[in-house]
């Protein structure tokens, strides 16, 4: 999800979400210069594909 969506759900600013991502405090990855926050469902899918 975008930093905007994550900020809305978390009740904080987008810049705070980006800072959490940079510090590794939220599961996220940077794609083409944009932070994408990993949701629990996406993380579960990633773990399953790594196990296979």
N, CA, C and O atoms as a Tripos MOL2 file, in Angstrom:
@<TRIPOS>MOLECULE
protein
  208   207    52     0     0
PROTEIN
NO_CHARGES

@<TRIPOS>ATOM
      1 N           0.8440   -1.1660    0.0000 N.3       1 UNK1
      2 CA          0.0000    0.0000    0.0000 C.3       1 UNK1
      3 C           0.8880    1.2270    0.0000 C.2       1 UNK1
      4 O           2.0640    1.1440    0.3560 O.2       1 UNK1
      5 N           0.3500    2.3420   -0.3870 N.am      2 UNK2
      6 CA          1.1170    3.5810   -0.4480 C.3       2 UNK2
      7 C           1.3550    4.1360    0.9510 C.2       2 UNK2
      8 O           0.7130    3.7200    1.9150 O.2       2 UNK2
      9 N           2.2830    5.0770    1.0480 N.am      3 UNK3
     10 CA          2.5210    5.7250    2.3370 C.3       3 UNK3
     11 C           1.2950    6.5410    2.7540 C.2       3 UNK3
     12 O           1.0180    6.6760    3.9450 O.2       3 UNK3
     13 N           0.5620    7.0850    1.7790 N.am      4 UNK4
     14 CA         -0.6500    7.8520    2.0910 C.3       4 UNK4
     15 C          -1.6970    6.9570    2.7480 C.2       4 UNK4
     16 O          -2.3010    7.3330    3.7530 O.2       4 UNK4
     17 N          -1.9090    5.7700    2.1740 N.am      5 UNK5
     18 CA         -2.8860    4.8330    2.7350 C.3       5 UNK5
     19 C          -2.4300    4.3450    4.1060 C.2       5 UNK5
     20 O          -3.2380    4.2540    5.0300 O.2       5 UNK5
     21 N          -1.1520    4.0330    4.2450 N.am      6 UNK6
     22 CA         -0.6340    3.5750    5.5380 C.3       6 UNK6
     23 C          -0.7800    4.6710    6.5890 C.2       6 UNK6
     24 O          -1.1450    4.3900    7.7300 O.2       6 UNK6
     25 N          -0.4980    5.9120    6.2140 N.am      7 UNK7
     26 CA         -0.6270    7.0290    7.1530 C.3       7 UNK7
     27 C          -2.0780    7.1970    7.5940 C.2       7 UNK7
     28 O          -2.3570    7.4350    8.7690 O.2       7 UNK7
     29 N          -2.9890    7.0720    6.6440 N.am      8 UNK8
     30 CA         -4.4170    7.1920    6.9920 C.3       8 UNK8
     31 C          -4.8200    6.1050    7.9690 C.2       8 UNK8
     32 O          -5.5010    6.3790    8.9560 O.2       8 UNK8
     33 N          -4.4070    4.8790    7.7040 N.am      9 UNK9
     34 CA         -4.7600    3.7610    8.5830 C.3       9 UNK9
     35 C          -4.1110    3.8750    9.9640 C.2       9 UNK9
     36 O          -4.7080    3.5070   10.9750 O.2       9 UNK9
     37 N          -2.8710    4.3940    9.9900 N.am     10 UNK10
     38 CA         -2.1380    4.5050   11.2490 C.3      10 UNK10
     39 C          -2.4610    5.7900   12.0110 C.2      10 UNK10
     40 O          -2.1440    5.9090   13.1950 O.2      10 UNK10
     41 N          -3.0870    6.7410   11.3390 N.am     11 UNK11
     42 CA         -3.4230    8.0020   11.9770 C.3      11 UNK11
     43 C          -2.2140    8.9020   12.1910 C.2      11 UNK11
     44 O          -2.0940    9.5600   13.2240 O.2      11 UNK11
     45 N          -1.3170    8.9240   11.2030 N.am     12 UNK12
     46 CA         -0.1130    9.7520   11.3090 C.3      12 UNK12
     47 C           0.1850   10.3560    9.9400 C.2      12 UNK12
     48 O          -0.5810   10.1660    8.9960 O.2      12 UNK12
     49 N           1.2870   11.0780    9.8300 N.am     13 UNK13
     50 CA          1.6290   11.7310    8.5680 C.3      13 UNK13
     51 C           2.3760   10.7750    7.6300 C.2      13 UNK13
     52 O           2.9550    9.7790    8.0630 O.2      13 UNK13
     53 N           2.3460   11.1050    6.3440 N.am     14 UNK14
     54 CA          3.0860   10.3190    5.3540 C.3      14 UNK14
     55 C           4.5820   10.3710    5.6220 C.2      14 UNK14
     56 O           5.2780    9.3710    5.4460 O.2      14 UNK14
     57 N           5.0800   11.5220    6.0430 N.am     15 UNK15
     58 CA          6.5220   11.6350    6.3050 C.3      15 UNK15
     59 C           6.9420   10.7280    7.4560 C.2      15 UNK15
     60 O           8.0450   10.1820    7.4470 O.2      15 UNK15
     61 N           6.0700   10.5650    8.4420 N.am     16 UNK16
     62 CA          6.3730    9.6650    9.5560 C.3      16 UNK16
     63 C           6.4180    8.2130    9.0720 C.2      16 UNK16
     64 O           7.2870    7.4440    9.4850 O.2      16 UNK16
     65 N           5.4900    7.8460    8.2070 N.am     17 UNK17
     66 CA          5.4770    6.4890    7.6480 C.3      17 UNK17
     67 C           6.7560    6.2460    6.8450 C.2      17 UNK17
     68 O           7.3620    5.1810    6.9560 O.2      17 UNK17
     69 N           7.1700    7.2320    6.0320 N.am     18 UNK18
     70 CA          8.4100    7.0900    5.2690 C.3      18 UNK18
     71 C           9.6100    6.9420    6.2010 C.2      18 UNK18
     72 O          10.5150    6.1570    5.9210 O.2      18 UNK18
     73 N           9.6260    7.6790    7.2940 N.am     19 UNK19
     74 CA         10.7310    7.5620    8.2580 C.3      19 UNK19
     75 C          10.7420    6.1720    8.8920 C.2      19 UNK19
     76 O          11.8060    5.5730    9.0450 O.2      19 UNK19
     77 N           9.5690    5.6540    9.2620 N.am     20 UNK20
     78 CA          9.4920    4.3030    9.8150 C.3      20 UNK20
     79 C          10.0090    3.2710    8.8160 C.2      20 UNK20
     80 O          10.6940    2.3200    9.1920 O.2      20 UNK20
     81 N           9.6760    3.4670    7.5480 N.am     21 UNK21
     82 CA         10.1360    2.5530    6.4950 C.3      21 UNK21
     83 C          11.6530    2.6080    6.3680 C.2      21 UNK21
     84 O          12.3090    1.5680    6.3000 O.2      21 UNK21
     85 N          12.2180    3.8260    6.3340 N.am     22 UNK22
     86 CA         13.6770    3.9810    6.2250 C.3      22 UNK22
     87 C          14.3980    3.3140    7.3800 C.2      22 UNK22
     88 O          15.4610    2.7220    7.1950 O.2      22 UNK22
     89 N          13.8220    3.4060    8.5760 N.am     23 UNK23
     90 CA         14.4400    2.8300    9.7700 C.3      23 UNK23
     91 C          14.1760    1.3250    9.9080 C.2      23 UNK23
     92 O          14.7320    0.6730   10.7910 O.2      23 UNK23
     93 N          13.3330    0.7850    9.0380 N.am     24 UNK24
     94 CA         13.0190   -0.6410    9.0900 C.3      24 UNK24
     95 C          12.0200   -0.9960   10.1800 C.2      24 UNK24
     96 O          11.9380   -2.1510   10.5990 O.2      24 UNK24
     97 N          11.2630   -0.0110   10.6390 N.am     25 UNK25
     98 CA         10.3020   -0.2500   11.7180 C.3      25 UNK25
     99 C           8.9270   -0.6640   11.2140 C.2      25 UNK25
    100 O           8.0850   -1.1030   11.9980 O.2      25 UNK25
    101 N           8.6940   -0.5300    9.9210 N.am     26 UNK26
    102 CA          7.5070   -1.0910    9.2750 C.3      26 UNK26
    103 C           7.9960   -1.8870    8.0710 C.2      26 UNK26
    104 O           8.9710   -1.4930    7.4310 O.2      26 UNK26
    105 N           7.3440   -2.9850    7.7550 N.am     27 UNK27
    106 CA          7.7750   -3.7670    6.5860 C.3      27 UNK27
    107 C           7.4550   -2.9970    5.3050 C.2      27 UNK27
    108 O           6.2940   -2.7130    5.0100 O.2      27 UNK27
    109 N           8.4980   -2.6670    4.5540 N.am     28 UNK28
    110 CA          8.3020   -1.8750    3.3450 C.3      28 UNK28
    111 C           9.4390   -2.1310    2.3790 C.2      28 UNK28
    112 O          10.4840   -2.6700    2.7440 O.2      28 UNK28
    113 N           9.2120   -1.7330    1.1410 N.am     29 UNK29
    114 CA         10.2740   -1.7810    0.1330 C.3      29 UNK29
    115 C          10.1530   -0.5290   -0.7220 C.2      29 UNK29
    116 O           9.0850    0.0750   -0.8280 O.2      29 UNK29
    117 N          11.2490   -0.1640   -1.3140 N.am     30 UNK30
    118 CA         11.2740    1.0350   -2.1500 C.3      30 UNK30
    119 C          11.3150    0.6050   -3.6050 C.2      30 UNK30
    120 O          12.2080   -0.1370   -4.0150 O.2      30 UNK30
    121 N          10.3520    1.0690   -4.3830 N.am     31 UNK31
    122 CA         10.2470    0.7220   -5.7930 C.3      31 UNK31
    123 C          10.2020    2.0210   -6.5930 C.2      31 UNK31
    124 O           9.3020    2.8440   -6.4190 O.2      31 UNK31
    125 N          11.1860    2.1890   -7.4690 N.am     32 UNK32
    126 CA         11.2660    3.3830   -8.3220 C.3      32 UNK32
    127 C          11.1780    4.6700   -7.5080 C.2      32 UNK32
    128 O          10.5380    5.6360   -7.9230 O.2      32 UNK32
    129 N          11.8250    4.6730   -6.3480 N.am     33 UNK33
    130 CA         11.8680    5.8640   -5.5130 C.3      33 UNK33
    131 C          10.6540    6.0860   -4.6370 C.2      33 UNK33
    132 O          10.5530    7.1140   -3.9670 O.2      33 UNK33
    133 N           9.7250    5.1350   -4.6310 N.am     34 UNK34
    134 CA          8.4930    5.2740   -3.8490 C.3      34 UNK34
    135 C           8.4310    4.1580   -2.8120 C.2      34 UNK34
    136 O           8.6310    2.9900   -3.1440 O.2      34 UNK34
    137 N           8.1570    4.5080   -1.5650 N.am     35 UNK35
    138 CA          8.0110    3.4960   -0.5250 C.3      35 UNK35
    139 C           6.6670    2.8080   -0.6610 C.2      35 UNK35
    140 O           5.6350    3.4670   -0.7900 O.2      35 UNK35
    141 N           6.6770    1.4890   -0.6320 N.am     36 UNK36
    142 CA          5.4540    0.6900   -0.6030 C.3      36 UNK36
    143 C           5.4580   -0.0850    0.7010 C.2      36 UNK36
    144 O           6.3940   -0.8340    0.9830 O.2      36 UNK36
    145 N           4.4200    0.0930    1.4890 N.am     37 UNK37
    146 CA          4.3160   -0.5470    2.7920 C.3      37 UNK37
    147 C           3.6710   -1.9140    2.5970 C.2      37 UNK37
    148 O           2.6290   -2.0420    1.9540 O.2      37 UNK37
    149 N           4.3030   -2.9160    3.1570 N.am     38 UNK38
    150 CA          3.8090   -4.2860    3.0250 C.3      38 UNK38
    151 C           2.7030   -4.5390    4.0440 C.2      38 UNK38
    152 O           2.8750   -4.2790    5.2340 O.2      38 UNK38
    153 N           1.5610   -5.0490    3.5680 N.am     39 UNK39
    154 CA          0.4650   -5.4000    4.4730 C.3      39 UNK39
    155 C           0.6980   -6.8050    5.0170 C.2      39 UNK39
    156 O           1.5430   -7.5400    4.5060 O.2      39 UNK39
    157 N          -0.0360   -7.1690    6.0340 N.am     40 UNK40
    158 CA          0.1030   -8.5010    6.6330 C.3      40 UNK40
    159 C          -0.1880   -9.5910    5.6020 C.2      40 UNK40
    160 O           0.4920  -10.6170    5.5850 O.2      40 UNK40
    161 N          -1.1760   -9.3850    4.7550 N.am     41 UNK41
    162 CA         -1.5210  -10.3830    3.7390 C.3      41 UNK41
    163 C          -0.3820  -10.5350    2.7330 C.2      41 UNK41
    164 O          -0.0560  -11.6510    2.3300 O.2      41 UNK41
    165 N           0.2210   -9.4220    2.3260 N.am     42 UNK42
    166 CA          1.3390   -9.4860    1.3860 C.3      42 UNK42
    167 C           2.5370  -10.1760    2.0270 C.2      42 UNK42
    168 O           3.2230  -10.9650    1.3770 O.2      42 UNK42
    169 N           2.7900   -9.8790    3.3020 N.am     43 UNK43
    170 CA          3.9180  -10.4900    4.0050 C.3      43 UNK43
    171 C           3.7240  -11.9880    4.1050 C.2      43 UNK43
    172 O           4.6810  -12.7430    3.9270 O.2      43 UNK43
    173 N           2.5030  -12.4430    4.3880 N.am     44 UNK44
    174 CA          2.2340  -13.8720    4.4770 C.3      44 UNK44
    175 C           2.4690  -14.5500    3.1370 C.2      44 UNK44
    176 O           3.0040  -15.6580    3.0890 O.2      44 UNK44
    177 N           2.0800  -13.9030    2.0570 N.am     45 UNK45
    178 CA          2.3060  -14.4410    0.7180 C.3      45 UNK45
    179 C           3.7740  -14.5300    0.3850 C.2      45 UNK45
    180 O           4.2080  -15.4960   -0.2440 O.2      45 UNK45
    181 N           4.5590  -13.5320    0.7980 N.am     46 UNK46
    182 CA          6.0030  -13.5370    0.5630 C.3      46 UNK46
    183 C           6.6640  -14.6890    1.3020 C.2      46 UNK46
    184 O           7.5370  -15.3600    0.7520 O.2      46 UNK46
    185 N           6.2540  -14.9230    2.5440 N.am     47 UNK47
    186 CA          6.8330  -16.0000    3.3500 C.3      47 UNK47
    187 C           6.5060  -17.3550    2.7350 C.2      47 UNK47
    188 O           7.3490  -18.2510    2.7240 O.2      47 UNK47
    189 N           5.2830  -17.5100    2.2200 N.am     48 UNK48
    190 CA          4.9020  -18.7810    1.6020 C.3      48 UNK48
    191 C           5.7070  -19.0310    0.3450 C.2      48 UNK48
    192 O           6.1240  -20.1640    0.1050 O.2      48 UNK48
    193 N           5.9400  -18.0100   -0.4650 N.am     49 UNK49
    194 CA          6.6890  -18.2080   -1.7100 C.3      49 UNK49
    195 C           8.1570  -18.4870   -1.4230 C.2      49 UNK49
    196 O           8.7990  -19.2170   -2.1800 O.2      49 UNK49
    197 N           8.7080  -17.9220   -0.3450 N.am     50 UNK50
    198 CA         10.1000  -18.1930    0.0200 C.3      50 UNK50
    199 C          10.2740  -19.6230    0.5210 C.2      50 UNK50
    200 O          11.3240  -20.2330    0.3170 O.2      50 UNK50
    201 N           9.2510  -20.1500    1.1730 N.am     51 UNK51
    202 CA          9.3080  -21.5040    1.7190 C.3      51 UNK51
    203 C           9.2310  -22.5570    0.6260 C.2      51 UNK51
    204 O           9.7330  -23.6670    0.8030 O.2      51 UNK51
    205 N           8.6130  -22.2280   -0.4990 N.am     52 UNK52
    206 CA          8.4150  -23.1940   -1.5810 C.3      52 UNK52
    207 C           9.6880  -23.4780   -2.3490 C.2      52 UNK52
    208 O           9.6780  -24.2720   -3.2900 O.2      52 UNK52
@<TRIPOS>BOND
     1     1     2 1
     2     2     3 1
     3     3     4 2
     4     3     5 am
     5     5     6 1
     6     6     7 1
     7     7     8 2
     8     7     9 am
     9     9    10 1
    10    10    11 1
    11    11    12 2
    12    11    13 am
    13    13    14 1
    14    14    15 1
    15    15    16 2
    16    15    17 am
    17    17    18 1
    18    18    19 1
    19    19    20 2
    20    19    21 am
    21    21    22 1
    22    22    23 1
    23    23    24 2
    24    23    25 am
    25    25    26 1
    26    26    27 1
    27    27    28 2
    28    27    29 am
    29    29    30 1
    30    30    31 1
    31    31    32 2
    32    31    33 am
    33    33    34 1
    34    34    35 1
    35    35    36 2
    36    35    37 am
    37    37    38 1
    38    38    39 1
    39    39    40 2
    40    39    41 am
    41    41    42 1
    42    42    43 1
    43    43    44 2
    44    43    45 am
    45    45    46 1
    46    46    47 1
    47    47    48 2
    48    47    49 am
    49    49    50 1
    50    50    51 1
    51    51    52 2
    52    51    53 am
    53    53    54 1
    54    54    55 1
    55    55    56 2
    56    55    57 am
    57    57    58 1
    58    58    59 1
    59    59    60 2
    60    59    61 am
    61    61    62 1
    62    62    63 1
    63    63    64 2
    64    63    65 am
    65    65    66 1
    66    66    67 1
    67    67    68 2
    68    67    69 am
    69    69    70 1
    70    70    71 1
    71    71    72 2
    72    71    73 am
    73    73    74 1
    74    74    75 1
    75    75    76 2
    76    75    77 am
    77    77    78 1
    78    78    79 1
    79    79    80 2
    80    79    81 am
    81    81    82 1
    82    82    83 1
    83    83    84 2
    84    83    85 am
    85    85    86 1
    86    86    87 1
    87    87    88 2
    88    87    89 am
    89    89    90 1
    90    90    91 1
    91    91    92 2
    92    91    93 am
    93    93    94 1
    94    94    95 1
    95    95    96 2
    96    95    97 am
    97    97    98 1
    98    98    99 1
    99    99   100 2
   100    99   101 am
   101   101   102 1
   102   102   103 1
   103   103   104 2
   104   103   105 am
   105   105   106 1
   106   106   107 1
   107   107   108 2
   108   107   109 am
   109   109   110 1
   110   110   111 1
   111   111   112 2
   112   111   113 am
   113   113   114 1
   114   114   115 1
   115   115   116 2
   116   115   117 am
   117   117   118 1
   118   118   119 1
   119   119   120 2
   120   119   121 am
   121   121   122 1
   122   122   123 1
   123   123   124 2
   124   123   125 am
   125   125   126 1
   126   126   127 1
   127   127   128 2
   128   127   129 am
   129   129   130 1
   130   130   131 1
   131   131   132 2
   132   131   133 am
   133   133   134 1
   134   134   135 1
   135   135   136 2
   136   135   137 am
   137   137   138 1
   138   138   139 1
   139   139   140 2
   140   139   141 am
   141   141   142 1
   142   142   143 1
   143   143   144 2
   144   143   145 am
   145   145   146 1
   146   146   147 1
   147   147   148 2
   148   147   149 am
   149   149   150 1
   150   150   151 1
   151   151   152 2
   152   151   153 am
   153   153   154 1
   154   154   155 1
   155   155   156 2
   156   155   157 am
   157   157   158 1
   158   158   159 1
   159   159   160 2
   160   159   161 am
   161   161   162 1
   162   162   163 1
   163   163   164 2
   164   163   165 am
   165   165   166 1
   166   166   167 1
   167   167   168 2
   168   167   169 am
   169   169   170 1
   170   170   171 1
   171   171   172 2
   172   171   173 am
   173   173   174 1
   174   174   175 1
   175   175   176 2
   176   175   177 am
   177   177   178 1
   178   178   179 1
   179   179   180 2
   180   179   181 am
   181   181   182 1
   182   182   183 1
   183   183   184 2
   184   183   185 am
   185   185   186 1
   186   186   187 1
   187   187   188 2
   188   187   189 am
   189   189   190 1
   190   190   191 1
   191   191   192 2
   192   191   193 am
   193   193   194 1
   194   194   195 1
   195   195   196 2
   196   195   197 am
   197   197   198 1
   198   198   199 1
   199   199   200 2
   200   199   201 am
   201   201   202 1
   202   202   203 1
   203   203   204 2
   204   203   205 am
   205   205   206 1
   206   206   207 1
   207   207   208 2
@<TRIPOS>SUBSTRUCTURE
     1 UNK1         2 RESIDUE 1 A UNK
     2 UNK2         6 RESIDUE 1 A UNK
     3 UNK3        10 RESIDUE 1 A UNK
     4 UNK4        14 RESIDUE 1 A UNK
     5 UNK5        18 RESIDUE 1 A UNK
     6 UNK6        22 RESIDUE 1 A UNK
     7 UNK7        26 RESIDUE 1 A UNK
     8 UNK8        30 RESIDUE 1 A UNK
     9 UNK9        34 RESIDUE 1 A UNK
    10 UNK10       38 RESIDUE 1 A UNK
    11 UNK11       42 RESIDUE 1 A UNK
    12 UNK12       46 RESIDUE 1 A UNK
    13 UNK13       50 RESIDUE 1 A UNK
    14 UNK14       54 RESIDUE 1 A UNK
    15 UNK15       58 RESIDUE 1 A UNK
    16 UNK16       62 RESIDUE 1 A UNK
    17 UNK17       66 RESIDUE 1 A UNK
    18 UNK18       70 RESIDUE 1 A UNK
    19 UNK19       74 RESIDUE 1 A UNK
    20 UNK20       78 RESIDUE 1 A UNK
    21 UNK21       82 RESIDUE 1 A UNK
    22 UNK22       86 RESIDUE 1 A UNK
    23 UNK23       90 RESIDUE 1 A UNK
    24 UNK24       94 RESIDUE 1 A UNK
    25 UNK25       98 RESIDUE 1 A UNK
    26 UNK26      102 RESIDUE 1 A UNK
    27 UNK27      106 RESIDUE 1 A UNK
    28 UNK28      110 RESIDUE 1 A UNK
    29 UNK29      114 RESIDUE 1 A UNK
    30 UNK30      118 RESIDUE 1 A UNK
    31 UNK31      122 RESIDUE 1 A UNK
    32 UNK32      126 RESIDUE 1 A UNK
    33 UNK33      130 RESIDUE 1 A UNK
    34 UNK34      134 RESIDUE 1 A UNK
    35 UNK35      138 RESIDUE 1 A UNK
    36 UNK36      142 RESIDUE 1 A UNK
    37 UNK37      146 RESIDUE 1 A UNK
    38 UNK38      150 RESIDUE 1 A UNK
    39 UNK39      154 RESIDUE 1 A UNK
    40 UNK40      158 RESIDUE 1 A UNK
    41 UNK41      162 RESIDUE 1 A UNK
    42 UNK42      166 RESIDUE 1 A UNK
    43 UNK43      170 RESIDUE 1 A UNK
    44 UNK44      174 RESIDUE 1 A UNK
    45 UNK45      178 RESIDUE 1 A UNK
    46 UNK46      182 RESIDUE 1 A UNK
    47 UNK47      186 RESIDUE 1 A UNK
    48 UNK48      190 RESIDUE 1 A UNK
    49 UNK49      194 RESIDUE 1 A UNK
    50 UNK50      198 RESIDUE 1 A UNK
    51 UNK51      202 RESIDUE 1 A UNK
    52 UNK52      206 RESIDUE 1 A UNK
